[in-house]
Amino acid sequence: MSVYTVVEQSDLVEFLQDYSVGELADFQGISAGIENTNYFVNTLQDGQTRQFVLTIFEHHSFAELPYFLNIMAFMAEHEIPTAHPIKTLSNGYLKELKAKPAALVERLKGGGVDHPNDIQCSVMGEYLARFHQAGQDFSDFRPNDRGLDWMVSTYQLIQQYLPSDEQAMIEAELAYQAQIDWAHLPSGVIHADLFCDNALFSGNQLSGIIDLYYACNAAFLYDLAVMVNDWCRINEGDVENIHFDATKVEQMVHAYRQQRPLSEEEEQAWPAALRLAALRFFLSRLKDKHMPREGEMTQIKDPNVFKQVLRIHRQA
């Protein structure tokens, strides 16, 4: 959610004329995250302040985006707390801004979680399973564009920048993952990026699952592994001290199983899923580090975090 596209007040005033949300009051860029440009936007309508998030999509085309916005609306309408996109007066949820696709969504209450507790991990396990179950009735389909093929091509793109130890680790892991039969595991709509900063809490109550712009159809188990790798990871100083809180892992996975029991094949593939999820974010962070994009407010996350996570899972 870095700011790559700078928006002026006059741009927003014109943009909002196609919405029934009142007049622009104020706005500010959001620096957290790394993929799209985001702004908090406040409007005044009938004497009341309304709060939204404006997203300008830096990588997705107009043709790709209905899937994401439709799944957000679908989940919000099926009792999964997601930000409902706002319809324009002229053309659905999408609109052009600064020659790029853009969407306005409701701003949810609550705040992000930096250090999730056991209860919050359990809540997320439950809601991820409910997300997966609700998505079984969602008819649109989108393949995972951060799957194993993407990992191979991304590695080839950045290989020249990497030290020999990282090359060896990644090549060994890609060879290992190529042997796993992911296609036959239970699958459907997944979030694919449900890190701590993509959920909002009010105390221990989940108030929102946000940033669904990696959502796709893929193995449910992978989605759970992505979440465990972030929510249950303990960061204490140097990356060498990263470890996992066994209680948080147990709480999260148990709560997920209570909603959607894992198959025998999923139980067997769980260690591989943790490794695949670590590899995906190790590679994307390496790419952002060695081939950064320019932005007004950018945030590049440390790839060594997921290098260590991958190392932990490979040694387990």
N, C-alpha and C positions, 0 to 999 in steps of 0.2 A: 504494500500500500504506500509506496514511496510516491512523491510528486514528480512525475516526468513531464506532464503537460501543465503548464501554468495557465490558470484561468483568471481573467479580470472580472471585476464586478459587472461591467457592461455585457460580457459574455453570458454571465449567469442570469442577469435580468431578462435578456432575450430568450435564453434557454427555458426559463420557468414559465414563459407565456403560454407554452403548450401543455401546462399542467394546471389542475385546479387545486393549487396548494397555497394560494395567497401571494403576497409580495416578499421579495428577498429582504431579510433583516440583516444577516451577516453570514460569513463563511470563513473557513480556515482549512489549510491543507493538513493531511494526516501523514505523519512520517513513518509510522509502524508498518512492517511488512515490506515486500520487495517487488511485487508483480505489476499491479495496476496503480493508476493515479486515483487518489481518494480525497474527498473534501467533506467536512461536516458542513451542512447547509441548514440554516434556520430561516423560517419564513413567518410572516404574520398574517393570519387569516381570521377575520371576524373577531379581532381583539385577542386572539390566542396565538401563542408561539407554537409552531410545529417544527419538529426536528427530523432531518433526513441525512442520508449519506449519498453523496454523488460519486459514482465510479465511472472513470474514463478508461476504457479497455485498451491496453497498449499492445496486445498480441492477438486478440481474437477478432475475427471478422464479424460483420453483421449476420452472416449466415450461421455462424457457430453459436451465437449468444442466446437465441431463444431457449435452447436446452437448459442453460443455467438459470435463467430468469423464471422459466416455467417450473423447474424443480423447486426453486425457492417459494414460489406461490403455492405449489402443490403441498409442500411440507407444512407451510404455515396454515394451510386449510385442513391439514390432517393432524393437528395438535402436536406438531413438532415445532418448537420455538425458533423459527427462522424469520429473517427480515422480508416482509412482503414487498415486492417491487410495486412502484406506483405507475399506473397507466397514464400515457399521454392522452391528450384530447384527440390526436390525429392518427396514431399508428402504434398501438400496443405499448410494450414496455420500453422499447428502444428508441433512441433519438441521437442525432449526430451533434457533436460538440467539438470544436477545433479540428474538424475533419476526421474525427474518430468516433466509434460507437460509445454511447454513454447511457447510463440508467440511474434513476433516482429510486432509492429504497428507503423504507421507514427506518429510523434510528431506534434501536432497541435499548431498553433500560439495562442497568447493571454495568459491571466493569470486568476487565480481563483478570486473569488469575496468574500471578507470577510463581506462586508456590502452592500448588493445589494440595488440599488435605485429603485424608482417606475418604471422607464422605463425598467430596466433589469428584474424586476418581470413580467412586461407585455410581454416582449420578450419571456421569458421562458414559460409563459402560452400559447402563440401562438405556439411555437415550440414543446411543449409537445403534443398539439392537432395534429399538423402535423405529429409527430412521431407516434401517435396512428393511424392516418388515413393511413399513408404509410404502416404500419405494417399489415393492412388488406390483403395485397397482398403477405405477407410472409408466405410460406407454412409450415415451420417447427413448431413444437409445443413442449413446455416445461412447465410442471406444476410449480406452485409457491412453491418452497421449503422453503419459509418463511411465509407460510399461517397459518391459525388458528391451524391446527394440529401440526405444528412445535412450535407454541407459547405454546400450552398445554404441549407438551413434554419437551420443554425448561424450562418451569416453574417447572415441576416435577423434573427436573435435579438440579435446583438451589434453590429450595424451602427451603432447610435446612439452607442456608446461609442468608436468608432474615429476617428482623425484621417483627413483626406482622402487622404493618401498611401496609407494601409493600405486604405482603401475602394477606391481606384482599382486597386491591385495585386491585391486579392482578386477584384474584379469582372472584371478582364481575364483572370485565371487561370481563373476558373470558366467564362468564355466559351470559352477555349481548350480546356479539358478536356472540355467538352460536345461538341466536335467529334471526339474520339478514340473509336475503335471498340474499347472495352475488352471487350465481350461475346464477341468472337471470338478472343481470345487464349487460349492454354492456361491452364486454371484447375483448381482443386481446393481441398483444405484448405490454408489458409495460417495462419501464426502472427499476422501483422498488427501486431505490436508488439515485434519482436525487437531491442530496444535492448541496449546493453552491460549494463545492469543486469538484463536478463532472461536472462542466460546465466551459468553458473558454470564456472570453470576451476580446475584444479589444475596449475599451471605452464602448459604449452601444450596440455594435454589437456582437452577439453570434458567436464565432469562433469554438466552439467545445462542443459536449456532449460526455463525456468520462466514462470509467469504467462501461461497460454494463454487468458485470459478475454476476449480479442478474437478468438480463432480463428474462422474462418468460411470460406466457399467464395467464392473470388475469384481474380483473375488472379495467377499465380505471380510474374510480373514485378514487380508492385506490391510484393509481399512482399520481394523482393530489393532493391528500391529503398529501402524503409523501412530495411532493415538497413544498406545502404551509407551512407545519409544520417547514420547515427549512428556506426557503427564506423569509418568512413573519414574522419570530420570531425575537423579539427584546431582546437581552441579555444585561442587564445593571447591572454589578456587580454580586451580589448574585443571585442564581437561583430563589429565592423567588420573584425577581423583573422581571422575564421573563413575557413578554406579546406579543400580536400580533398587528401589525400595520394594522389597518382596511383598510387603503388606498391601501397598498401593496396587501392585500388579494383580495380586489375588483378589482384591476388592473390585477392581475394574473388570477383570475377566469373569469373575463369578456373577457380577450384576448383569453382564452381557449374556452369559449362559442362561440366567434365569428368564430372560426375555426370549432368547433364541438359542437353544442348545446347539453346540457344535457337533458336527458329524465326526465319525471316527477318522475319516480322511483329513478333516480340518485339524483335529487334535494332533495327528501325525505330522502335519505340515506346519504346525505353529512355530517351531524353531526357524524354519526356512522363511516364514512370513516376516518374522522379526528382522532377519538378515536382509531380506529384499527391501523392506521399508527403510532400513538404515542406509542401504546402498543408494536408493533413489535420492535421498536428501543429501548424502555425501556428494554425489555427482552434481546435483543442481547447485549446491553451494560452491563447489569447486569451479563450476562454469561461471557463476556470478563473480567469483574472486578473480579469475584469470581473464575473463572476457566481460568486464563490467559494462553496464549501460549507463549513459549519462542521465542525470536527473537533478531537479532543483533541491529535493530533499530525499536522499537515498540511504538505504540501510542494507549493508552486505553482512550476512551472518557467517559466523566462523565455521568453515567446513570441518575443522578438527574435532568438533563436538561429535559429528556423525562418523568420523573416522574412528573415534574411540568407541562409539556405540556399536559399530560394525565389528570392531575387534573383540568387544565383550561377547557379542552373540556368536562369533565364530569360535571362540574359545570355550563356550558353554558345553 
